[in-house]
Amino acid sequence: MTDHSEPTAAAAEPTGRIVLLTTSHRVAPGVLSWPAWQTLHAADRVLCADPGHPQLPYLREAGVEVAFESPDAQALVEACAGGRTVVVLPGGEGDQRLTDGLARLAGSGRVAMPDLELLPGSYDLPGARLLDLVQVMDRVRRECPWTSRQTHRGLAKYAIEEAYELVEAIEDGDREELREELGDVLLQVVFHARIAEEAGGDGEDGEDAGEAFSIDDVAGALVAKLIHRHPHVFGDAEAETPEDVSAHWQRTKAVEKRRESVTEGIPVGQPGLALAAKLAGRARAGGVAVELPRGEGVGYELLELAARAEAEGIDPETALRAAARAYRDAIRAAEGVRPPDTL
């Protein structure tokens, strides 16, 4: 009997798989995810155009053979013929030429494309961009003619200015401005820490002389302080209310500082209303029974107002600024000038 049926079409050849393995320069080389290591060991070929890629020494130690090639999109697709898997390690800036070429081939509809996969071998954790900030600050300190000459004392005024600008952004409720001003305050911290790395100081009068420390020392001390002062979070202590937390904090600080007076540690250079309120708050929290000094003049009246505001849970500085802003707007209205936030 003759078979007149149609001949069976040959099975399509497997198109394979292209894996773009990305890594973060903020993560130590060699620290890769388990799926990344599995893919590298199982791949038919691993390609890298950069012979100085930071991952290469660790791949060699792990027995992964890497070919130094920079194929175009067509060549890479052809290398996957027969179901082969090719892993590509892009450089730190990626490979725009290759990815654009693959996109064009895929969009043409004329090429049987392999599976395309973007596999993060390592990725940033929260706070990773702070590493970039430290690196950039280090370079600017070394190479910028102005930055390289700055000292702690010379920069002090900027810390005050940036703090006030941050407060203004908070009071304005401008989220974009808030983000920028937080960055400016952070810059002051990183800048001072970078200067402090230079033991012996760089000021003309040795004003910055002293034992060197780095931003890691600053962060490490802060971490230790936060853990120590939050036993209800990191220990066995209990705190159900904000008042409980404040009590924990004050007791811990008292043990740490071993101060003779509750007034110790209060900067007298801060604005007057804030200073008065801080003194009143310390006295009240420390159980120091003392009457407000009496005298003639507006200063004593303001002292009494500041102490009363603090006792009622009001920040007198914030309250006065709010009233002053309203006064500013009233003046502008009388002048026929629009309020600043409408300009």
Buried (B, 14 or more C-beta within 10 A) or exposed (E): EEEEEEEEEEEEEBBBBBBBBBBBBBBEBBEBBEEBBEBBEEBBBBBBBBEEBEBBEBBEEEEBEBEEBBBEBEEBBEBBEEEBBBBBBBEEEEBEEBBEBBEEBBEEEEBEBBEBEEBBBBEBEEEEEBBEBBEEBBEBBEEEEEBEEBBBEEBEEBBEEBBEBBBBBBEEEBEEBBEEBBEBBEBBBBBBBBBBBEEEBBBEEEEBEEEEBEBEBBBEEEEEEEEBBBBBEEEEEEBEEEEEBEEBBBEBBEEEEEEEEBBEEBEEEBEBBBBBBBBBBBBBEBEEEEEBEEEEEEEEEBBBBBBBBBEEEBBBBBBBBEEEBEEEBEEBEEEEEEEEEEE
